[in-house]
Amino acid sequence: MENLPPEALTEIAAYFQALSEPTRLQILNLLRQQERNVGELAQLCGFTAANISRHLSMLTKHGLVARESRGTSAYYRIADESVYELCDLVCGKIAWQLQQTARKHQVFSPSE
């Protein structure tokens, strides 16, 4: 990010904002397995198709997913596989932090 102009930083922040919502992360996880249509994603996520469509629109806008029309349905798939590398990196960091916190709590907990 060094020496990037403010406009580029704004785009980067928008990309991370697209990843900052749990439902969108759930959608990305489901699409990691296979492509799906809005109805399938809505059922698996437990939300309305309209809600899922809004999330898919944002993910598509940022190039994370791609949409393909087939007959009366639209199917979504991952457009940028590198998003999983980023998510795995962040998940690994969070898991490490949780382990460290648990160890600290264990030090101060009385032994039984």
C-alpha positions as CSV (number, residue, x, y, z in Angstrom):
1,M,0.0,0.0,0.0
2,E,3.0,2.2,0.2
3,N,2.8,5.4,-1.9
4,L,-0.7,4.7,-3.2
5,P,-2.9,7.7,-4.0
6,P,-6.0,8.4,-1.8
7,E,-8.2,7.2,-4.7
8,A,-6.5,3.8,-4.6
9,L,-6.8,3.5,-0.9
10,T,-10.5,4.3,-1.2
11,E,-10.9,1.4,-3.6
12,I,-9.0,-0.9,-1.3
13,A,-11.2,0.1,1.6
14,A,-14.3,-0.7,-0.4
15,Y,-12.9,-4.1,-1.3
16,F,-12.4,-4.9,2.4
17,Q,-15.8,-3.5,3.2
18,A,-17.3,-6.0,0.8
19,L,-15.7,-8.7,2.9
20,S,-16.7,-7.2,6.2
21,E,-20.2,-8.6,6.4
22,P,-20.7,-12.2,7.8
23,T,-23.4,-13.1,5.3
24,R,-21.1,-12.2,2.4
25,L,-18.4,-14.4,3.9
26,Q,-20.9,-17.2,4.2
27,I,-21.8,-16.8,0.6
28,L,-18.2,-16.9,-0.4
29,N,-17.7,-20.1,1.6
30,L,-20.7,-21.7,-0.1
31,L,-19.4,-20.7,-3.5
32,R,-16.1,-22.2,-2.6
33,Q,-17.7,-25.6,-2.8
34,Q,-19.6,-25.1,-6.1
35,E,-21.5,-22.5,-8.1
36,R,-25.1,-21.8,-6.9
37,N,-28.1,-19.7,-7.8
38,V,-29.8,-17.1,-5.6
39,G,-32.5,-19.5,-4.3
40,E,-30.0,-22.1,-3.3
41,L,-27.8,-19.5,-1.5
42,A,-30.9,-18.0,0.2
43,Q,-32.0,-21.4,1.5
44,L,-28.5,-22.4,2.7
45,C,-27.9,-19.0,4.4
46,G,-31.4,-18.7,5.9
47,F,-32.2,-15.4,4.3
48,T,-34.5,-14.1,1.7
49,A,-33.5,-14.2,-2.0
50,A,-33.7,-10.4,-2.1
51,N,-31.3,-10.1,0.8
52,I,-28.9,-12.6,-0.8
53,S,-29.2,-10.7,-4.2
54,R,-28.1,-7.5,-2.5
55,H,-25.0,-9.2,-1.1
56,L,-24.2,-10.9,-4.4
57,S,-24.5,-7.5,-6.1
58,M,-21.8,-6.0,-3.9
59,L,-19.6,-9.1,-4.3
60,T,-20.0,-8.9,-8.1
61,K,-19.3,-5.1,-8.1
62,H,-15.9,-5.8,-6.5
63,G,-15.0,-8.7,-8.8
64,L,-15.2,-11.4,-6.2
65,V,-18.0,-13.3,-7.8
66,A,-19.2,-13.7,-11.4
67,R,-22.8,-14.1,-12.6
68,E,-24.0,-16.3,-15.4
69,S,-27.6,-16.4,-16.7
70,R,-29.0,-19.8,-17.6
71,G,-32.6,-19.8,-18.7
72,T,-34.6,-18.1,-15.9
73,S,-31.9,-18.5,-13.3
74,A,-28.6,-16.7,-12.6
75,Y,-25.7,-18.8,-11.2
76,Y,-22.9,-17.3,-9.2
77,R,-19.3,-18.6,-8.9
78,I,-16.1,-17.3,-7.5
79,A,-14.4,-14.9,-9.9
80,D,-11.2,-14.3,-7.9
81,E,-9.9,-17.4,-6.1
82,S,-7.3,-15.2,-4.3
83,V,-10.0,-14.1,-1.9
84,Y,-9.7,-17.4,-0.2
85,E,-6.0,-16.9,0.4
86,L,-6.8,-13.6,2.0
87,C,-9.6,-15.1,4.1
88,D,-7.4,-18.1,5.2
89,L,-4.7,-15.7,6.2
90,V,-7.1,-13.6,8.3
91,C,-8.7,-16.7,9.8
92,G,-5.3,-18.1,10.8
93,K,-4.4,-14.8,12.5
94,I,-7.7,-14.7,14.4
95,A,-7.3,-18.4,15.5
96,W,-3.8,-17.6,16.7
97,Q,-5.1,-14.6,18.7
98,L,-7.9,-16.7,20.3
99,Q,-5.3,-19.3,21.3
100,Q,-3.2,-16.7,22.9
101,T,-6.1,-15.2,24.8
102,A,-7.2,-18.7,26.0
103,R,-3.6,-19.4,27.3
104,K,-3.6,-16.1,29.2
105,H,-6.9,-16.9,30.8
106,Q,-5.6,-20.4,31.7
107,V,-2.7,-18.9,33.5
108,F,-5.0,-16.9,35.8
109,S,-7.6,-19.6,36.3
110,P,-7.3,-21.7,39.4
111,S,-6.3,-25.3,38.9
112,E,-9.0,-27.9,39.7
